[in-house]
Amino acid sequence: MTEKDKILAVFGARLKQIREKKGISLREMELEGELDRHILSKIENGKTNLTLYSMKKICKVLNITFEELFSGFKE
């Protein structure tokens, strides 16, 4: 596993943890954030990267800051 793969996997797991803790489904994320749920699933599973703009939309739907998204983030 490459370093990039590890970072994507850790970030995706963190995102999924926050989303599930808040009780928000991928479908809700899609509707409220105008983000494709299939892409969100790939992000959560560490299969694809995302843009800062997508991160901003995700944070808005989850009602969190960038800092909260990355808190506890460990490679």
Phi, psi and omega in degrees: 000130181282167178299319178301314180300319179296315180297315179297320180295316181293316179297315180300318179295320178297314179300314180297319179301313180296313182300314181292322178299326179274355178071033181253129180276164175298324179297317178297319178300318181297312184290315184281328185255359182055045179238135180294127183294333178290322176292317177302319178298318178296322178296313181296333180265009176069024184262348180209156179272169177222161180272164175298324179296317177296320178299319178298317180294321178297314179299321180297313180296319181280352181058050178226165176266168174301320181300318179294322179298323183264354179294137181078001179288120179230135179284000000 
